[in-house]
Structures are given as C-alpha cells and as structure tokens.
Amino acid sequence: MKMQDLSKLNRPLSIEEIDFRVQSINKGGYATILAYKDARVDMNRLDEVVGPLGWRREHLNGNANCIISIWDNENKHWVSKEDTGSESQSDSAKGLASDSFKRAAFNWGIGRELYDYPVISIKLNADEFTEVAGKIKQSWNLRLREWTWFSQFNEGKLNYIACKDDKGVLRFNYGKFNKEAK
C-alpha cells in the first residue's frame, strides 16, 4: 500500500454515513444533538481504501484499547495506530470495543471532521420533550431519525450543515451553502 493512497481515509464522511442523536435537553427545551459515526462506517472505509485483507484490528485490556493496523506493501510491515474507548450505557463490553475501534479509526483520519462540527442546538417543540422524575427527556414525538440532514465541505472542511424535521421544517442551519461547490 503506497502511503499517498491512505489520504482517501481522510475524505469527509457523507451525511448518510453520519448518525445524529440527542445528547441532552435543558429545561428550556433546547436539545444538543450529537453527530457520530457507527463502527461499520470505519470498517467500510478501511475496506474501500486498503481492501479487506489490508487492515486488521486487535483489542487489548478487556476491549478498552483497539489497535488498527494497515499493511504497508512497500515496506512489507504493518503500521499501527491505537486508542482507548469508554463503555456505553446499553452494552458495556460491546460498547467499549466499538468505541475504542472508532477512536483508533479517528487516528487514521476516518471521520476526523466530526470534531469540527458546530454545537448543534435545536429548540424543540413543546410536544417533543417531557419531564420525567425531574429530568428532561425526549418524547416519542421527536423523530430525529426521520429528519433529513444536509452537509457541504470545501477542501475537507465543513462549510454548511442543516436539517429539516420529519414535517419538512428547517430546524438547524449553520454556515453558508455554496451553490458552485461540487
């Protein structure tokens, strides 16, 4: 694998490869939305750029650490990058392995642009959140998975992101859309 080919790992993820979820909702009804990538996105990008036999993953320390290695055909050895993860609330062992893998993939450049995303804060409609035992939670009326997201990049940097809800109403808009961009 020639090193210049690895630059394709850094290509920004398409908006279809990014998932969005509610990180928190304050008492005023503003939701902070988190943009994140699924581990399958990393696997697909590695397969696409170096081929399914051109990379490997190894977990250490009870899945807390993940090493992603890519075969350097020119120098005939594996090149490795490692990172650590944190447990998820739903499935600690699987979540830890997935998180450490995704973080190791960030070290290879996959999805690194997510760190440059703006804080996505959206004023929720009154029926999209509720208070349960003193905590603000999203209601079933907040159908975030049905929202349509748009993004645009200029030379690998995010210059525009927006979303419309399931009714077609613009709920978030950041940056300036460039009509001439490809």
NORGI-V471047 format. One record per residue. N is the residue number from 1. RES is the residue in one small letter. PHI is phi in degrees with one decimal (* if undefined). NEAR is the number of other ideal C-beta (glycine too) atoms within 10 Angstrom. Layout:
BEGIN
((N/RES/PHI/NEAR) (N/RES/PHI/NEAR))
END
This chain:
BEGIN
((1/m/*/17) (2/k/-78.7/8) (3/m/-59.6/11) (4/q/-63.8/7) (5/d/-65.9/13) (6/l/-68.8/16) (7/s/-62.0/11) (8/k/-67.6/13) (9/l/-63.9/19) (10/n/-81.6/15) (11/r/-57.2/16) (12/p/-55.4/19) (13/l/-67.3/19) (14/s/-72.4/10) (15/i/-61.5/16) (16/e/-71.7/9) (17/e/-88.3/16) (18/i/-104.3/20) (19/d/-107.8/14) (20/f/-128.5/17) (21/r/-144.5/12) (22/v/-74.0/17) (23/q/-87.9/13) (24/s/-160.8/11) (25/i/-133.4/22) (26/n/-90.6/12) (27/k/-64.7/10) (28/g/-81.3/9) (29/g/87.4/14) (30/y/-94.4/14) (31/a/-101.8/24) (32/t/-95.3/13) (33/i/-103.7/20) (34/l/-101.8/15) (35/a/-96.0/22) (36/y/-148.1/14) (37/k/-113.3/18) (38/d/-88.6/14) (39/a/-59.5/17) (40/r/-63.0/10) (41/v/-61.5/20) (42/d/-64.8/26) (43/m/-61.6/16) (44/n/-62.8/13) (45/r/-66.6/23) (46/l/-62.2/21) (47/d/-59.1/13) (48/e/-64.3/12) (49/v/-85.7/21) (50/v/-114.2/20) (51/g/87.1/12) (52/p/-62.1/9) (53/l/-96.9/8) (54/g/-96.5/17) (55/w/-144.4/22) (56/r/-148.8/13) (57/r/-130.7/18) (58/e/-139.9/12) (59/h/-109.6/16) (60/l/-128.7/12) (61/n/53.1/10) (62/g/62.8/9) (63/n/78.2/20) (64/a/-68.1/16) (65/n/-116.2/18) (66/c/-130.3/27) (67/i/-114.9/18) (68/i/-107.1/25) (69/s/-115.6/17) (70/i/-120.4/22) (71/w/-75.0/17) (72/d/-97.9/16) (73/n/-66.3/12) (74/e/-64.7/9) (75/n/-102.0/10) (76/k/58.0/7) (77/h/-157.7/10) (78/w/-84.1/14) (79/v/-112.8/15) (80/s/-120.8/15) (81/k/-135.4/16) (82/e/-130.3/15) (83/d/-153.7/19) (84/t/-116.9/15) (85/g/-125.6/20) (86/s/-130.5/11) (87/e/-68.7/15) (88/s/-93.1/14) (89/q/-75.6/6) (90/s/-84.3/7) (91/d/-143.9/11) (92/s/-60.8/12) (93/a/-68.3/11) (94/k/-66.6/13) (95/g/-62.6/16) (96/l/-65.7/22) (97/a/-63.0/22) (98/s/-64.4/19) (99/d/-65.7/20) (100/s/-66.2/26) (101/f/-64.5/21) (102/k/-62.9/20) (103/r/-69.3/19) (104/a/-64.5/25) (105/a/-66.1/26) (106/f/-57.7/18) (107/n/-63.1/15) (108/w/-84.4/23) (109/g/104.1/18) (110/i/-73.9/26) (111/g/75.0/24) (112/r/-59.3/16) (113/e/-64.2/19) (114/l/-60.0/16) (115/y/-67.8/8) (116/d/-93.2/11) (117/y/-64.1/16) (118/p/-73.1/11) (119/v/-67.0/9) (120/i/-98.4/18) (121/s/-117.5/12) (122/i/-127.0/20) (123/k/-74.6/11) (124/l/-82.4/20) (125/n/-72.2/15) (126/a/-56.5/9) (127/d/-86.8/10) (128/e/-96.5/20) (129/f/-146.7/22) (130/t/-148.5/15) (131/e/-108.4/10) (132/v/-127.3/9) (133/a/51.6/5) (134/g/80.6/6) (135/k/-113.1/9) (136/i/-84.8/17) (137/k/-133.3/12) (138/q/-74.0/16) (139/s/-98.0/15) (140/w/-65.7/8) (141/n/-76.8/13) (142/l/-87.9/22) (143/r/-102.3/13) (144/l/-57.5/19) (145/r/-66.5/9) (146/e/-94.0/9) (147/w/-75.9/19) (148/t/-106.8/12) (149/w/-107.9/18) (150/f/-129.2/14) (151/s/-144.1/22) (152/q/-145.8/18) (153/f/-120.8/19) (154/n/-127.8/13) (155/e/52.9/6) (156/g/81.8/13) (157/k/-108.1/10) (158/l/-64.9/18) (159/n/-117.5/15) (160/y/-158.6/16) (161/i/-147.1/21) (162/a/-153.2/17) (163/c/-148.3/21) (164/k/-117.8/15) (165/d/-76.9/18) (166/d/-67.3/13) (167/k/-103.6/10) (168/g/86.9/8) (169/v/-88.4/10) (170/l/-66.1/10) (171/r/-111.9/19) (172/f/-151.2/20) (173/n/-151.2/13) (174/y/-137.8/15) (175/g/86.2/15) (176/k/-126.6/9) (177/f/-72.1/13) (178/n/-104.3/12) (179/k/-64.8/5) (180/e/-84.6/4) (181/a/-67.2/10) (182/k/-85.2/6))
END
